[in-house]
Every structure is written in structure tokens, then in C-alpha cells.
Amino acid sequence: MTASAVSRHPSSRRRWTLRRTLVVGTSLLVALAFVVMSLATIVSLRSFTLDRLDQQVTEGLSFAAGRGSFENRGGSQPPPSQTQGQDADRPAPRIGSLQVTVASDGTVRASEYTRSDGTQVQLTAGQVASLRAGVPTDRTPTTIDLGGDLGSFRVAAAEVDGTTVFAGNSDADLTATTTALTVILLAVSAATLLIAVVGLSLFVRRSLRPLDRVAAVAQRVSTLSLAAGSVEIPDRVAPADTDPVTEVGRVGASLNGLLGHVQSSLAARQHSEDQLRRFIADASHELRTPLSSIRGYAQLSLGEDAPMTPTQARSFDRIESEATRMASLVDDLLLLARLDAGQPLRRDEVELTLLAVDAVSDAQAADAAHAWRLDVTDDLISVTGDENRLRQVVANLLRNAQVHTPPGTTVTLSLARDGAGAVLRVADDGPGIDPGVAGRLFDRFARADDSRNRDAGSTGLGLSIAQAITEAHGGSIAVESVPGRTVFEVRLPV
């Protein structure tokens, strides 16, 4: 799998918290509102300013058209005295305005543009040509770029007695106003959005504190081991976070109710388990005496020289065999009940090396059909514990390998140090463990129908007893199995 594929995998993506989602989502909505408001403001102001500019252009065109009509009707220029009087009465041209008069034969009679300092300049022939080509004569203001140092204008034109009159105003003020407003809105919106994000972060953090406290309670409870034993759940959501009016309060109250039900269920389970353990221990203890009596009477009957029919002899033989098996089962149940009740084991020094040698020797003497191997070092390994119980662990593992593997299988018992612990392994090259049984291998009375049967002497308690004894010594037991190799590993602290 490539790195890019891993990065696209959903499990590798960083998920957002509720706090971040609320802050980012609300901030985006606020930013969107600012954008819409700013655009509406800029468009409205530009439209209003453009309408005012068009009104000024139309008024200038009316004035220029009236002046051109007067000149055309007079046929000649008024006397200088009148011209000076008229010029004196005429208002000064607006800064940034232009007026152009073009005769019907294309002669430019006047082309004036008023600069920002009040002086007037003449338009070039190219600029006049641009006006004549780009501005219709229907008195409708049109935007046209005259180039050079003039820039863009709003210009309107009209035909007056064969003369074309142009009047216009520069849109530099319009552009400057719109640009300034845009900058102001951007600065104000950015500052306001920053303040809003900080405020939202603080507000959301404060608002979600009750939810954080509820989540902390749930997280602490989730770390508790509820599988077995007496379990107490002291954590509860504080009353301040269980107000049913609020959403978080309802979650907190529901969590408290759930924890209460779980506590009650665990207490009931523990009470039932304690009762069952006491019953098993009492029953096992009480059954040991009658079973011993049955075995004794069966052996006594079989030991007499009195004549007995084959059926009677077989019946007494089966009685003794079943009584022996029942006694073993009762002893195992009693041991498990005592271990479950936490009965302390003996704490003596146990030589695991000698124990392993004895266990392999006993197995080889009891079953010559398997090949028994021992793999230990010359260094003696000792642990603190109950020697008889540890012998039972090793014997159960070897017995398990003997019963559940075919004749000729090689079983190896190895012992070695591993850091601060001792590792004891029982390995065989048999067919392996059925995957359907592997998950419940250490459960009590666990059997595989094909291999574990009562005729072979298996009660289904051997591995569970080995696990209980190992854990009572502070160790652990595990198994790995594949066809051709099965290994049971016992780790004990040295």
C-alpha cells in the first residue's frame, strides 16, 4: 500500500472535535455574512454614485447643447463684450468634466477638459475620434476610456442643429470611492471576524465544559475492568451537569442512570458467582467422602476371592473407574473454587529445573508412544510459589499434549530465563488446535468433540486449572498453534 493510499484512508484522517466544528462552522457563516454585506454595500454605493454622476453628465450635456444651439442660430460669434459677459455669468466648469462640440462636417469647434487645478486643456484628435465612435447621440451616458492621462469617463452626446455635442465627467472619484470603501470594509470585516473567532472559541469552550466533564466520567468508567470480580463504579456525573432542561444535562442524567444499572447488574452477578463458588466448594467437599467410600467398597468387592459373574466383575470395575474419575473431577472443582475465592497458596522456593526433569520423566514412564524431550540449561531456575500446584500446571500441559496428539508426536518441555521471569514452554509437532476451539481453550469444561472425550480421561478443566494456578502466582499462560506446531507458554516471575 502506497503512502498516498494510506493518507486517503478514513482511519488516518484527523477527525475534528465538536468544539472545532462549531467554531469553524460559525466563523464561516459570519465570514459569509460579511462578504454578502460588503458586496451589497459596494454595489449599492457604486450604483448610487454612478446615478449621481450620470445626472451630472446629463445636466452638463443640456448646458452644452443649449450653448451650441445658441451659437448655431447666431451664425456668428457675439461681440467680445457680450462673450465676456456671458463667460462671466457662466459657472466655472466642474473639475474633471469635458465638453466637445463637433460640426456636421467633422470640424471640432471646441474640446475642453478641466483638470484638477482648474486649467483647461484641449482633447487630441484621437480622443475626439474615440468619442465620436464610442458614444451614441441619444443622450445616454456611456463609459469610455480616453487613454493617456485622462482615463475613463462617463459621456453623453446629443445632436443639436446638425452639431454633435459631447459632455462628460471623469469617473476617477467613483473608482476612488469604491476602492476606499472596499479597503475599509475588508479591514473592518477582517478585524471583526478575528474578534468573532476569538470570542466564539472562548464561548464554545465555556459552553462545552459540562460536556467535557461528562465525557471525562465516561472515559474513566471505560477504563475499569468489569469482566470479573467485585466491581465498584464510584464515578458519577456531578448534579450540576444533570439538569434535564439542557441537552448536556440529559446526557449526564442518562449516563448516571446507566452507571447505576450497570452497578446493580455487576453486584447481582458477583452475588450469583459467590453463591455458585460456595455451592461448588461445599458440594465438592461433601462429595469427596461418599466417592471415597464407593471406591473403597468397589475395591473391596473386587479383591475378594468369592465367585462373581463377568457382568458383576465388569460392573464393579466400572464403578471403581467412574468413582476415580468423579473424585478427580471433584478435586479439580474444589481447587478452582478455592482459587476463585482467593485462597492463598504456599510461598516456598521451587526449583523449576528439577520440577521439569521430574515431569518429563513421569510422562515418559506413563506413555512410551510419544517422544518426550527436555530442553533446560545447567543454570537452576527458581521461583517462589506452591510446588505442588506448579507441578500440577506442568503435568496438565504434558497430559494435554499426550491426550490430544497422535502416537509418535514429539513433545518438548523447555525452560529458560527471560529478563526478570522464567519461561516454561510445552511444544509439540502434532496437528494443532482446531480454530473453533482456540478462542475458548482455557474455558472450563471446554472440549473439542473430535479429540477431547471422557473415555480419554479429559474433564475439560486441565487448562483452566493451569491458567488459574499460573495467574495466582502472578504469571501468565498463552498458546500459539499452527498445523505441525503447538506451543503453550507459561511465564512466572523469578
Stockholm file with secondary structure:
# STOCKHOLM 1.0

chainA/1-494         MTASAVSRHPSSRRRWTLRRTLVVGTSLLVALAFVVMSLATIVSLRSFTLDRLDQQVTEGLSFAAGRGSFENRGGSQPPPSQTQGQDADRPAPRIGSLQVTVASDGTVRASEYTRSDGTQVQLTAGQVASLRAGVPTDRTPTTIDLGGDLGSFRVAAAEVDGTTVFAGNSDADLTATTTALTVILLAVSAATLLIAVVGLSLFVRRSLRPLDRVAAVAQRVSTLSLAAGSVEIPDRVAPADTDPVTEVGRVGASLNGLLGHVQSSLAARQHSEDQLRRFIADASHELRTPLSSIRGYAQLSLGEDAPMTPTQARSFDRIESEATRMASLVDDLLLLARLDAGQPLRRDEVELTLLAVDAVSDAQAADAAHAWRLDVTDDLISVTGDENRLRQVVANLLRNAQVHTPPGTTVTLSLARDGAGAVLRVADDGPGIDPGVAGRLFDRFARADDSRNRDAGSTGLGLSIAQAITEAHGGSIAVESVPGRTVFEVRLPV
#=GR chainA/1-494 SS CCHHHHHHSGGGSCCCCHHHHHHHHHHHHHHHHHHHHHHHHHHHHHHHHHHHHHHHHHHHHHHHHHHHHHHHHHSSCCCHHHHHHHHHHSCCCCTTEEEEEECTTSCEEEEEEECTTSCEEECCHHHHHHHHHHSCSBSCCEEEECCTTTCEEEEEEEEETTEEEEEEEESHHHHHHHHHHHHHHHHHHHHHHHHHHHHHHHHHHHHTHHHHHHHHHHHHHHTSCCSSSCCCCCCCCCGGGCCTTSHHHHHHHHHHHHHHHHHHHHHHHHHHHHHHHHHHHHHHHHHHHHHHHHHHHHHHHHHSCSCCCHHHHHHHHHHHHHHHHHHHHHHHHHHHHHHHTTCCCCCEEEEHHHHHHHHHHHHHHHCSSSEEEEECCSSCCEEEECHHHHHHHHHHHHHHHHHTSCTTCEEEEEEEEETTEEEEEEEECSSCCCHHHHTTTTSTTCCCTTTCCGGGTCCSCHHHHHHHHHHHTTCEEEEEEETTEEEEEEEEEC
#=GC SS_cons         CCHHHHHHSGGGSCCCCHHHHHHHHHHHHHHHHHHHHHHHHHHHHHHHHHHHHHHHHHHHHHHHHHHHHHHHHHSSCCCHHHHHHHHHHSCCCCTTEEEEEECTTSCEEEEEEECTTSCEEECCHHHHHHHHHHSCSBSCCEEEECCTTTCEEEEEEEEETTEEEEEEEESHHHHHHHHHHHHHHHHHHHHHHHHHHHHHHHHHHHHTHHHHHHHHHHHHHHTSCCSSSCCCCCCCCCGGGCCTTSHHHHHHHHHHHHHHHHHHHHHHHHHHHHHHHHHHHHHHHHHHHHHHHHHHHHHHHHHSCSCCCHHHHHHHHHHHHHHHHHHHHHHHHHHHHHHHTTCCCCCEEEEHHHHHHHHHHHHHHHCSSSEEEEECCSSCCEEEECHHHHHHHHHHHHHHHHHTSCTTCEEEEEEEEETTEEEEEEEECSSCCCHHHHTTTTSTTCCCTTTCCGGGTCCSCHHHHHHHHHHHTTCEEEEEEETTEEEEEEEEEC
//
